[in-house]
Amino acid sequence: MKFVRLAVLVGVCLVPACNKPAAPVATPTSAAKPATGTASTAPAAPNAGSPSDEAAARDAGHEFLTALKAGRATAATLTSEFRALVAAGSGAPDWASQHWLDEFKGDAVASQLYLPLGDGVLVAATPIAGADPKPTTYCKILRTPGASKYAVAWLHTSPSRPPVELSTDTAAKFAGVAFVDTVLTKQTRLAESLIAPAAAKKLAPPLDDEDAKLGYNRGILTIKLNGFREAFTSATFGPAVKAGANLTVSGELTGPGSERRKFVVTVAPGGSGWFVEDFRHE
């Protein structure tokens, strides 16, 4: 499978190839179609397009999520890199990525929050609430200046609640939150793509020529990720803390029983975005 390094940041893309993903943060709006303004506290995106491009990305986000929840989204809306990641290991990538998208069909979206994220817009969408809090679906929509088309560079649904506040340090926080979410939902390829290359190599040193091409040993790294997840199925997140150029995302792993385990994930800027440098239990 082609491994795509997602930088939830300044414009790299990706998404998983297994079960349904997930994530938090949304401000309620009264209608199914959200307000067009982004959060006033959101930082300027490094590669921000014009206001009209951003508005188009927001409209595209609403259009895509509406189609996604209705079961009408097509794999053609995914970037080629993202599609390759989703369909990793499949002999029929188009079918695999479409089947993966179909798994997101479900409750209509009640509210959406838009935040600049690198060369696109991060959309956090919460379904219409029932008796229990609903998970939030996150997607990154790439801006396409001067065109009506759009591309989806990231998509996952979070198993964690309540939503995380992402209006500040959006890219850094989202890298940490998305990493925890994808580890908990066993979307290993997505989680891998969020780990800094040097960190992955240190955690799982290459053992042969194939590993050397990848930069690490995938089997060993998977064991490390499984060890972090253990039997936990969701997480609660505390305030993110800056430490020099890095940022730490911490909280507690929870479910399905009463046991809890504190965790810390450190993310750092690198190359095209923010990547996980370290993850551990406390």
N, C-alpha and C positions, 0 to 999 in steps of 0.2 A: 504494500500500500504506500502510496505516496504520502509522505509526512509533511504537512504544511505547518510552519511555525507561525502561529497567530500572535500578533501583537495587538492586544486589545487597546489600542492606543492610537498611534498615529497612522494607522492605516493598513495593518496586515489582516488577513482574514482566515476563518476556519469554522469548523463544526464537526460533531461526532458521527460515529457510525453505529451506534447501538440503540439502546432504548431511548425513551423520550427524555430530553434535558430540562433544566429549569433555573429561575432566579428572581429576586425581589426589587422593589422600589416603584412606587407609582403614586401620583396625586390624583384623587378622584375628580372626575368631571361629570357633569350631569347627563351628557349625551354619549352615545356610542362613539361618535367621532369627536376627538379631543380638541381642545383649544390649540391654536397654532403656535403660541409663544413657547419658547423654552424657558426653563427655570431661570429667574433673574440672577441667581448666584452662580450659575454655571460658568466655568472658566472658558476663555476663548480657545477654540481648537487650533492646534498648531498649523493645520492646513485648511483652515476654514474657507469655504467658498463664499460666494456672494449671498446676501440675504435671500434672494430669489432661489438660489440653489438649495439653501437650507430648507426653505419652505417647501420646495419640491420634494426634498428627501422626507420631510414630515408627512406630506401627502402620500408619498410612496409607502411609508411605514404603515399608515392607516390602511391603505389599499391592500398591502401584503398580508397584514395580520387579519383583516377581515376575510380574505380568501383562505388563509391558513386555517382559521377556526372553522370555516365552512367546508373544509376539505377540498378547496379548489386551487390551492397553491401548486405551482409546478416547479420542477427541478431547474427549469430554464432561468428562474429568478435568482438562483444561487450563483455566486462567482465560480469560475472554473476551479480555483484552488479549494474553495469551501466544498464544492461538490465532490472533488477527489477525496477529500478527507472523510466526508460522510459515507462515501461508497468504498472506503478502503477495504481491500481484500476481496472485493466482489468482482466476478467475471462479467457482470452486467451493471456497470456504474450508473447508467441512466435509470434503470429499474430500481436499484438499491437506494439512490438518493430520493427518488419519488416515493418509495415505500416509507422511507424515514420521515419525509415531510408529512405524509398522511397520518402518522402517529400523533401529530399535534392537533388534529381535529378535536373540537370540543366547545366549551362554553364561549359565548360571545364576549368580546372585550367590553368592559365597562369604563375603564379609564386608561389613559396613556400619559407617560411623561417623556419628554424629548430632551436630550442633552447632547451637545456637541461632543464628538469622539473622533479625534484625528481627522481623516478625510471623509467622515460620514456623520451619521447621527445615531445615537443609541436610543432605542425605543424600549421602554419598560411598560408592559401592558398587563393589567390585572383584569381577570374575568369578572363577570357579574357575580357578586357575592351571594352565597347561599347561607346555610346554617354555619358552615365552617369557613375560615379564611381560605381563599383560593391562591394557588401558586401564581407567581408572576412570570411571564414569558419575556425574555430579552432578545432583541435582534439588533444587528447593526446594519443600517442602510447606507450604502455608498452614494455620495452625491455624483450626479452625472450632469455637469454643467451644460446648459444649452440643449439638453435632450429630455425626452419624456420617459425614457427607460430608467430603470434603477437596478441595483444588484444587492443581494443579501450576502453579507460577509461573515455573519455570525448569528447563531440561533440556539437558544437553550431555555428550558423551563426549570425554575429553581425549586428544590424540595424544601427550601429554608424559609421560615417566617419568624418574625415580621420582616417586611422589606427593609433593605439597607438604604441609608441616606447616601445618595451618589451625586448630589448637586455640586459638591466641591471635590477636587482631586479625582474627577470622574474616571479617567483612564487607569490610574494606579489602583484605586479601590476596586474597580470592576475586574481588573486582572486577578486580584486576590479572591474576590467573591466567586467569580466564574471558575477559578481553579477548585475551590472547595466544593462548589455545586457539582462540577463534572466528576470529581473524585467520588462524591457520595452517590451519584447516579451511575457509576461504573462506566463512564464515557472516557475510557483511558486515553484514547488518541487525542481527544480534546484537551484533557488535562496535561498530557505530555507537551503539547504545542505551546503551553503557557509557561513552561519551565525554561529558564535561561540555559543556553547550550553548555556553558561551563559548569553550571550546577548539575545538569543532567549527567554530564560526563563524570563529575565527582561522585554522584550518587550511584551511578551504574557504569563503571569503566568498561570500555569496549573490550571484547574478548577475542574477536576475529576480524577479518577484513570487512565482512558485512557490517559489523558493529562500527567499524572505523568510518565507513561511509555515512552512517547515521549519526555518529558522534557519541553513542552510548549503547549499552546493552538493554534492549527493550524488555526482555524477560525480568532482569533484575529490577529495572525501574518499576515495572508493574507490581512486583512484590512489595516494593517500598510504598507505592501508592495504596495498595491493599492494606498494608500495615497501618497507614495513616487513617484509612476509613474504618477499619475493623468491622463491627456489625452496626455502626451508626448509619442513620438514614437521612438526617437533616442537621441543621445547625442554626444557632443564633449568633449574631455578630455584634460585637461591641464597637466603640469608637475606634476609628483608624488613627494611628499615631505616626507622625513623621519622625524620622531618625536620620538627619543629614539629608542626603539625596534619596534615601530609601523611605519606604512606608510599610508599616506593619498592620496587618489585618488580623484581629484576634476574636475569639468567642468560645462557644462550647458546642461540641458535637453531641447530638441528642438522638433519642429514639432507637429502637421501638419501645424499649422499656424505660425504666426510670434512671438508668445510668447516664452520666454525663462525663465528658472529657474535654478539658480546656485545650485549645490549640492556638498556635501562632503561625502566620504565614507572612514572610517578608518578600516584598516586591521591590524591584529596582529598575530604573530606566536603562534601556540598552538597545542600541540600533534603532529599529523601527517602532519601538514602544516599550511597554512595561512587562517585565517577566518575573516569575517566581524564582527567588534566589534560595529560599529555605522554607521548609514546612516541618512542623514538629508538634508533639503533644507537650503539655506542661504538667 
